Amino acid sequence: MNQPKTAVYMATRRGYWYEKVQPSVNSMLANSPDIDRIVILCEDDVFPYPLPDKVETINVANQTFFPPDGPNYRNSWGYMVLLRAALAKIFPNEDKILSLDADTIIWRDLSELWDLDMGEYYVAGVLEPEKTWAYKRNYMNCGMAFWNLEKMREYGAVDRYINALNDRHFNFGEQDCLSELFYDKILPLDGSWNMCPYTEQPKEEVRMMHFAATPDWYENNQFVKEWRNTWH
């Protein structure tokens, strides 16, 4: 039996991320119809907005993977982004899963990711050229990450990832940690999968726009406005 194609977002109460995640989810529902299930990791049992079909939430406010006194718990993005390292434990029955930042707009069907031959790679995503060059190893932007959870479990990579994040500080949390520990387990994708100011330029039609570090992206971007206020 085939597993559902699941996409995961993270949304905290602070910073209005419950509201800000909605344009990305709306664009996913419209432009990636073959995604079977969308899960929002949040901090409440009841989400404050009605949930469309195929969308559900999981309250992770009481997660125990990353303690409050941990070195990365209180970074700029909070503990939520760290949970990407624990997706194999949060979703124990999933072999592959897609995680996305909330500040994204989906233009094309991302379900094609499930057709990738992941082989021994742990994750597929788009590289950041400047950091890849500086570190002399693959450095991936985690705004869009397609995880091979099956292989990560098989080789003990999940616990290694979590333990590293609890052991010392990383400037960019789970992204820095991933690209340090598993740089040779990253399958690079074309920039069309995660077009943002940091990633390589797309060589084909854009699949996903990522507004990383873009001021007022939610308030003023025309593409985001098209998908706002439709989830009610």
C-alpha positions, -999 to +999 in steps of 0.1 A: +000+000+000+014+034-010+020+059+017+003+093+015+023+122+001+026+144+032+038+180+033+047+196+067+047+232+078+058+247+112+038+275+127+042+292+161+018+315+179+043+344+180+048+365+149+013+357+136+026+326+119-008+308+122-021+335+098+011+337+077+012+300+069-022+302+051-011+316+017+014+289+013-011+262+022-037+277-001-012+277-030-002+241-022-038+230-023-044+247-056-012+239-074-001+206-059-033+187-060-015+153-058-002+161-023-024+139-002-020+154+033-008+188+047+002+189+084+008+221+103+029+216+134+016+242+159+013+250+196-024+245+202-049+216+202-074+238+183-062+258+153-078+293+153-088+291+116-110+265+099-090+238+082-096+229+046-098+193+034-065+175+035-051+199+062-046+189+098-026+200+128-004+184+154+002+202+187+040+200+194+041+225+222+051+198+247+078+182+224+107+168+243+133+165+216+147+199+222+148+212+259+142+249+266+178+252+280+193+237+248+218+258+227+195+263+197+160+264+214+158+302+215+173+311+182+156+336+159+132+310+146+124+292+178+124+255+185+099+248+157+124+247+129+145+223+149+117+198+147+127+191+111+155+170+126+128+149+144+104+144+116+112+107+115+100+104+151+070+127+147+059+107+116+071+072+124+050+056+096+063+079+068+093+069+047+096+102+028+081+136+037+083+172+024+089+201+048+084+237+039+089+272+054+057+291+058+070+321+038+066+303+005+042+302-025+038+270-045+035+274-083+037+238-096+030+203-084+056+194-058+044+158-056+069+150-083+095+148-055+081+114-046+094+101-080+130+110-072+155+082-068+168+091-034+192+062-032+214+066-001+207+104+002+190+116+033+175+148+019+169+166-014+169+204-017+184+235-033+219+246-024+231+280-014+260+288-037+279+312-015+280+290+015+286+259-006+317+277-020+328+290+013+326+257+032+337+236+002+308+213+008+271+211-001+251+237+020+214+234+016+186+259+022+159+242+043+130+263+031+121+233+011+135+199+021+124+164+009+134+139+036+143+103+031+133+093+066+137+056+058+174+060+052+179+083+081+164+058+105+184+030+089+217+047+095+210+063+129+211+098+114+179+110+132+194+107+167+227+120+155+210+151+141+190+157+172+219+151+196+241+176+176+215+203+179+213+197+216+251+196+220+262+230+206+249+262+190+245+266+152+239+301+138+212+288+114+200+259+136+190+228+118+201+241+084+237+246+095+237+214+114+223+194+084+249+208+060+277+201+084+268+165+094+253+153+062+267+174+034+275+143+014+239+129+019+223+160+002+208+154-032+210+189-050+179+200-069+175+227-095+169+262-081+133+261-094+123+240-063+132+268-039+138+302-055+149+327-029+177+353-025+201+328-012+197+298-035+210+292-070+190+306-099+163+284-115+171+267-148+135+260-155+100+273-146+098+282-109+080+256-088+082+274-054+090+310-044+106+315-010+106+349+006+135+343+030+148+375+045+124+396+023+110+425+043+072+429+044+068+398+023+034+390+038+020+425+038+031+437+004+041+410-020+015+407-048+018+369-051+012+364-014-018+388-015-034+366-041-035+337-016-044+356+016-078+358+032-091+328+012-089+303+040-120+310+061 
